[in-house]
Amino acid sequence: MADTLEIVLLLALPASGKSEVRKYLDKLSPEECRNDFHMGPTVQLDDFPYVHMMRRIDDELAELGQPRIFFKSPDKPFQFTEDWGTLIQLVNEDYQDLQSKQAYNPDSAAELLFDRFDAASKAAGATARLAGLDQATRAALSPKLEAEAREMLKEKQDNYPDTLEGKTLVIEFARGGPQGSQMPLPKCYGYRFSLGQLSPQLLKKATALYIWVTPEESRRKNEARADPDDPGSILHHGVPIDVMLGDYGCDDMDWLEENAQKPGTLTVEAHGKVYNIPVARFDNRVDKTSFIRNDADQWKQEEIDAIHNGLKGALDRLAQLAFKS
């Protein structure tokens, strides 16, 4: 459909409301999505499950007496900042698999996931660390993660639509940089780097909806939503404070918009080309989204109106920019 946004990158600092927006969109009828938000029924991708599995791998390696390979410690940032690109490379593969409805039936879902992590790491300029584990360690690690990896693979394949025609693909990820950083952010940090890791197939169709909160509000909401008993939850996971300050103490969205080649876009140089991605902001500095974490029968009409009208204004602007370009 010519007036339907094909790909929306849902970008924001942690706990800003991205996942709540996705949940809200998923509750709407196709008519509401199309008429109010210029979107078809949504198909959704998110890089957080991969972050969670990286931490799970590290935790199990530590239990085996082996060094962690992804994070400095359970509550610290990545050892190698190139892994921000590893996550995007996994999203690129998920998009390709959505298009082709790639079927996987591995003997070990954990081993498949390990191989995917290694391939994505190499594509992002990092090293293939799981391949470097000795045979005994890898043989002990795989069974510990098999059930979670199998469920993750099932959820991925259950998410395949019959077709992407007429639908809107929503891709969620958060990026930032150390608190107090000068702009532009150093290599591998922020949206400038991660957007440049997206595949050409995604970049040429992408638009971006930025959920706008301050870093201080992001930290407040992150603490409020964190459920230590549900660390893998999209809606209830918490980000450690050292990560919030070291990786998400600021972001580069203002800088990207101010330095774009065209007003209302994010300029991305990648794959030997320049892409100007239309961008609009949903202002969530006064919280319009946290209520979505409650059961739908507890939602109040004034809360629904606030998120609906705020999203409609932002997506109207985004559609105007996208269909004009």
Backbone torsions as a table, in degrees:
resi	resn	phi	psi	omega
1	MET	NA	130.8	-172.6
2	ALA	-66.6	-25.6	-176.6
3	ASP	-104.3	18.8	179.0
4	THR	-109.0	129.1	175.1
5	LEU	-66.6	123.7	-175.8
6	GLU	-80.8	-43.6	-177.4
7	ILE	-135.5	125.1	176.4
8	VAL	-119.6	116.9	172.5
9	LEU	-82.8	118.3	-177.6
10	LEU	-98.3	105.3	-167.8
11	LEU	-118.1	142.4	176.6
12	ALA	178.0	164.5	169.7
13	LEU	-64.5	161.4	179.8
14	PRO	-56.6	146.0	175.1
15	ALA	64.5	15.0	-177.8
16	SER	-77.4	-17.1	180.0
17	GLY	124.6	7.8	-177.4
18	LYS	-60.2	-51.9	-176.4
19	SER	-68.1	-32.7	176.8
20	GLU	-66.8	-39.1	175.5
21	VAL	-61.8	-42.9	177.9
22	ARG	-60.9	-42.5	179.2
23	LYS	-63.7	-41.1	179.8
24	TYR	-64.0	-45.7	179.2
25	LEU	-59.2	-36.8	-178.1
26	ASP	-68.2	-20.5	-179.9
27	LYS	-85.4	-13.4	-173.9
28	LEU	-82.1	154.9	174.2
29	SER	-74.5	157.9	176.0
30	PRO	-55.9	-34.8	-179.5
31	GLU	-67.4	-41.6	178.1
32	GLU	-64.9	-43.0	178.7
33	CYS	-59.2	-45.1	-176.1
34	ARG	-71.9	-47.9	-172.3
35	ASN	-76.0	-35.7	-175.6
36	ASP	-97.9	-28.4	-170.2
37	PHE	-123.2	2.3	178.6
38	HIS	59.5	32.1	-176.3
39	MET	-126.6	146.8	169.1
40	GLY	-84.9	-176.8	171.3
41	PRO	-53.1	137.8	-171.3
42	THR	-89.4	142.1	167.0
43	VAL	-115.9	133.9	-165.9
44	GLN	-124.9	137.3	173.9
45	LEU	-126.2	151.7	-175.5
46	ASP	-152.9	139.0	179.0
47	ASP	-88.9	-6.9	-177.4
48	PHE	-60.7	-41.0	179.2
49	PRO	-56.3	-31.2	177.4
50	TYR	-71.6	-37.5	175.2
51	VAL	-60.3	-45.7	179.9
52	HIS	-59.7	-43.1	-179.5
53	MET	-70.1	-31.8	173.2
54	MET	-59.9	-44.4	178.7
55	ARG	-66.6	-37.5	178.0
56	ARG	-63.8	-42.6	177.2
57	ILE	-59.3	-47.2	180.0
58	ASP	-60.2	-43.1	-179.0
59	ASP	-62.9	-42.2	-179.9
60	GLU	-69.5	-36.4	175.0
61	LEU	-62.0	-41.7	178.7
62	ALA	-62.4	-38.8	177.3
63	GLU	-62.7	-30.7	178.7
64	LEU	-84.8	2.2	-180.0
65	GLY	80.0	19.5	-178.1
66	GLN	-107.1	157.0	177.7
67	PRO	-66.8	149.9	171.4
68	ARG	-69.5	148.7	-176.6
69	ILE	-115.5	-13.9	-178.2
70	PHE	-110.8	-45.9	-173.8
71	PHE	-116.9	155.1	-178.9
72	LYS	-66.1	-35.2	177.2
73	SER	-165.8	174.6	-176.6
74	PRO	-57.5	-26.5	-176.8
75	ASP	-119.8	24.1	-179.0
76	LYS	-119.8	168.5	-178.8
77	PRO	-72.0	-179.6	176.5
78	PHE	-55.7	146.7	169.0
79	GLN	-68.8	-38.5	-176.6
80	PHE	-124.2	117.5	-175.3
81	THR	-66.9	-15.7	175.4
82	GLU	-59.3	-19.1	-178.5
83	ASP	-68.4	-14.5	168.7
84	TRP	-61.5	-33.9	175.5
85	GLY	-76.1	-33.6	175.5
86	THR	-53.8	-44.0	-179.7
87	LEU	-62.0	-41.6	-179.8
88	ILE	-68.3	-37.3	177.7
89	GLN	-62.4	-35.0	175.8
90	LEU	-67.5	-38.6	175.7
91	VAL	-63.9	-41.7	176.7
92	ASN	-55.9	-44.5	-179.8
93	GLU	-66.8	-38.8	177.0
94	ASP	-60.9	-38.7	178.1
95	TYR	-65.0	-44.2	177.2
96	GLN	-60.5	-41.0	-179.4
97	ASP	-67.9	-35.8	174.7
98	LEU	-59.3	-45.3	-177.4
99	GLN	-65.0	-41.1	-175.7
100	SER	-93.9	-6.4	-173.7
101	LYS	52.1	49.1	-178.3
102	GLN	-59.8	123.0	179.7
103	ALA	-96.4	130.3	175.9
104	TYR	-116.9	134.8	174.4
105	ASN	-140.8	63.7	-173.0
106	PRO	-76.7	154.9	171.9
107	ASP	-62.5	-35.8	177.9
108	SER	-132.1	115.0	176.5
109	ALA	-67.9	-31.0	178.5
110	ALA	-66.3	-43.8	179.2
111	GLU	-64.7	-38.2	175.6
112	LEU	-61.0	-44.6	179.6
113	LEU	-63.3	-41.7	178.2
114	PHE	-59.4	-44.0	179.9
115	ASP	-65.1	-37.0	178.2
116	ARG	-66.1	-42.3	177.3
117	PHE	-59.3	-44.3	-178.2
118	ASP	-64.9	-44.1	179.9
119	ALA	-64.0	-41.4	179.9
120	ALA	-67.3	-38.4	178.8
121	SER	-61.2	-46.2	179.7
122	LYS	-63.4	-39.7	179.2
123	ALA	-63.5	-28.2	-179.1
124	ALA	-91.1	-1.8	179.2
125	GLY	94.4	9.2	176.0
126	ALA	-99.4	-176.3	-178.4
127	THR	-99.8	158.0	179.3
128	ALA	-86.8	87.0	-169.9
129	ARG	-75.6	-33.7	-179.6
130	LEU	-67.5	-33.6	176.2
131	ALA	-65.9	-21.6	-179.4
132	GLY	-84.7	-6.1	177.7
133	LEU	-69.5	145.7	176.1
134	ASP	-69.9	159.4	-171.7
135	GLN	-59.2	-40.3	-178.6
136	ALA	-66.4	-41.2	179.8
137	THR	-65.0	-45.8	-179.0
138	ARG	-64.9	-38.5	179.1
139	ALA	-65.5	-31.6	177.7
140	ALA	-80.4	-31.7	-176.8
141	LEU	-72.4	-44.2	-171.8
142	SER	-56.4	-48.8	-179.3
143	PRO	-62.2	-29.4	-178.9
144	LYS	-66.8	-24.9	-176.1
145	LEU	-112.4	1.5	-173.1
146	GLU	-60.6	-46.1	-176.1
147	ALA	-63.0	-43.8	179.8
148	GLU	-67.6	-41.7	179.2
149	ALA	-65.3	-38.0	179.3
150	ARG	-65.1	-42.9	178.6
151	GLU	-66.1	-39.2	178.2
152	MET	-63.0	-41.3	178.5
153	LEU	-66.3	-40.3	178.2
154	LYS	-62.4	-44.8	179.3
155	GLU	-62.4	-39.1	178.3
156	LYS	-60.9	-47.8	-176.3
157	GLN	-74.6	-31.1	175.3
158	ASP	-66.2	-21.1	-179.1
159	ASN	-80.7	-9.1	-179.5
160	TYR	-65.4	124.2	173.4
161	PRO	-82.5	162.2	174.0
162	ASP	-58.7	-37.8	177.5
163	THR	-155.8	154.2	172.8
164	LEU	-89.9	-4.8	-179.7
165	GLU	-60.7	126.7	178.6
166	GLY	78.7	-1.7	179.4
167	LYS	-102.8	168.0	176.2
168	THR	-118.7	122.5	176.4
169	LEU	-86.9	121.6	178.4
170	VAL	-107.6	122.0	-178.1
171	ILE	-117.9	117.5	-175.4
172	GLU	-102.3	131.5	165.7
173	PHE	-158.7	153.4	178.8
174	ALA	-112.4	139.1	175.6
175	ARG	-142.3	158.5	179.5
176	GLY	-173.0	-156.8	-179.8
177	GLY	-155.0	175.0	-178.0
178	PRO	-60.7	143.7	177.5
179	GLN	-54.3	134.1	178.3
180	GLY	83.1	7.3	-178.0
181	SER	-65.2	148.6	170.4
182	GLN	-84.8	152.1	178.2
183	MET	-98.6	147.6	-3.3
184	PRO	-71.0	155.2	-179.0
185	LEU	-63.7	153.7	177.4
186	PRO	-59.8	159.4	179.6
187	LYS	-51.4	140.7	177.8
188	CYS	83.9	-15.7	176.6
189	TYR	-93.7	157.8	169.0
190	GLY	76.3	179.9	-178.0
191	TYR	-73.6	-31.5	-178.3
192	ARG	-56.5	-46.1	179.7
193	PHE	-68.7	-50.4	-173.1
194	SER	-68.7	-36.6	175.3
195	LEU	-61.5	-36.0	179.1
196	GLY	-70.4	-13.2	176.7
197	GLN	-87.6	-14.4	179.2
198	LEU	-64.3	149.9	-179.3
199	SER	-68.7	155.4	175.9
200	PRO	-57.4	-34.4	-179.3
201	GLN	-62.5	-36.1	176.8
202	LEU	-78.4	-43.2	-175.1
203	LEU	-63.0	-36.4	-175.7
204	LYS	-72.7	-15.7	179.3
205	LYS	-111.9	-6.1	-167.9
206	ALA	-74.8	144.1	162.0
207	THR	-124.0	166.3	-177.3
208	ALA	-132.1	129.3	172.0
209	LEU	-110.6	115.1	-177.7
210	TYR	-100.3	123.9	176.2
211	ILE	-91.2	115.6	-167.2
212	TRP	-94.1	111.1	167.5
213	VAL	-136.7	162.9	176.0
214	THR	-80.1	158.2	174.2
215	PRO	-57.2	-34.9	179.1
216	GLU	-65.0	-42.9	178.2
217	GLU	-68.4	-36.5	176.0
218	SER	-59.0	-44.5	179.7
219	ARG	-66.6	-39.7	178.8
220	ARG	-62.4	-46.8	-178.0
221	LYS	-70.2	-32.9	176.9
222	ASN	-61.7	-43.4	179.0
223	GLU	-66.5	-37.6	-177.1
224	ALA	-69.0	-34.0	-174.5
225	ARG	-87.3	-17.6	-168.5
226	ALA	-64.4	126.5	174.6
227	ASP	-119.0	105.5	-176.6
228	PRO	-62.6	-18.0	178.9
229	ASP	-87.2	-2.4	-177.7
230	ASP	-139.7	59.4	-172.1
231	PRO	-68.8	-18.4	179.6
232	GLY	-93.8	2.0	-176.6
233	SER	-72.7	137.0	175.6
234	ILE	-62.5	-41.6	-173.8
235	LEU	-89.0	-20.5	-169.5
236	HIS	-124.8	8.8	179.3
237	HIS	-76.0	152.6	176.9
238	GLY	-114.4	144.1	177.8
239	VAL	-98.8	128.8	-179.9
240	PRO	-56.7	147.6	-174.3
241	ILE	-62.3	-35.4	178.2
242	ASP	-65.0	-30.8	175.9
243	VAL	-74.6	-40.5	178.0
244	MET	-58.7	-39.0	-179.1
245	LEU	-83.3	-37.2	-175.1
246	GLY	-84.1	-29.3	-178.5
247	ASP	-112.5	-23.8	-174.5
248	TYR	-130.7	25.9	178.8
249	GLY	-70.6	-14.5	175.9
250	CYS	-161.1	173.3	167.8
251	ASP	-140.7	174.6	-172.9
252	ASP	-109.0	22.5	-178.2
253	MET	-65.9	-46.0	178.2
254	ASP	-56.6	-45.9	-178.4
255	TRP	-62.1	-42.8	-179.5
256	LEU	-63.7	-42.3	179.6
257	GLU	-67.5	-40.1	-178.4
258	GLU	-69.5	-25.6	-176.7
259	ASN	-107.3	14.2	179.2
260	ALA	-71.1	150.9	177.2
261	GLN	-68.9	-31.7	-179.4
262	LYS	-125.8	136.2	176.4
263	PRO	-57.4	142.7	178.3
264	GLY	79.0	17.0	179.6
265	THR	-135.1	168.0	167.5
266	LEU	-112.8	122.1	-178.9
267	THR	-87.6	122.4	-178.3
268	VAL	-122.2	121.9	174.8
269	GLU	-98.9	115.2	-176.0
270	ALA	-158.8	147.5	174.7
271	HIS	57.3	32.2	178.6
272	GLY	75.1	12.9	-179.4
273	LYS	-131.9	170.7	173.9
274	VAL	-117.1	126.9	179.0
275	TYR	-115.3	133.3	175.5
276	ASN	-110.9	102.1	-173.0
277	ILE	-89.8	119.2	176.6
278	PRO	-58.3	139.6	-177.3
279	VAL	-138.5	142.2	173.1
280	ALA	-139.4	159.0	-177.3
281	ARG	-111.7	136.7	166.6
282	PHE	-102.6	112.6	-174.4
283	ASP	-78.8	107.3	179.7
284	ASN	-116.5	24.3	179.1
285	ARG	-64.4	-32.5	164.7
286	VAL	-98.9	116.2	-165.0
287	ASP	-58.1	118.8	177.0
288	LYS	-114.2	2.5	-167.0
289	THR	-123.0	-21.3	-171.2
290	SER	-61.5	-29.1	-179.1
291	PHE	-62.0	-21.8	-178.7
292	ILE	-63.4	-22.6	179.3
293	ARG	-70.2	-16.3	175.6
294	ASN	-79.3	165.6	173.7
295	ASP	-61.4	145.9	-174.4
296	ALA	-59.5	-29.7	-179.3
297	ASP	-72.5	-6.4	176.3
298	GLN	-99.2	-4.2	-178.8
299	TRP	-69.6	136.4	177.7
300	LYS	-95.2	149.6	-174.8
301	GLN	-61.8	-37.6	-179.8
302	GLU	-67.6	-30.7	175.8
303	GLU	-69.7	-43.2	178.0
304	ILE	-61.3	-44.1	-179.4
305	ASP	-62.0	-38.8	-177.2
306	ALA	-65.6	-46.3	-179.7
307	ILE	-71.2	-38.8	-177.1
308	HIS	-64.6	-47.4	-177.6
309	ASN	-69.1	-37.2	177.4
310	GLY	-64.1	-44.2	177.8
311	LEU	-66.0	-40.1	-179.4
312	LYS	-60.8	-43.8	178.7
313	GLY	-61.6	-43.6	-179.5
314	ALA	-66.8	-43.5	-177.7
315	LEU	-74.4	-27.5	170.5
316	ASP	-61.0	-46.0	178.6
317	ARG	-63.7	-40.8	-178.8
318	LEU	-65.2	-43.2	179.6
319	ALA	-64.7	-39.5	178.8
320	GLN	-60.8	-42.5	178.6
321	LEU	-68.4	-42.0	-175.4
322	ALA	-69.4	-42.5	-175.3
323	PHE	-82.1	-13.5	175.3
324	LYS	-82.8	-29.4	-171.9
325	SER	-78.4	NA	NA
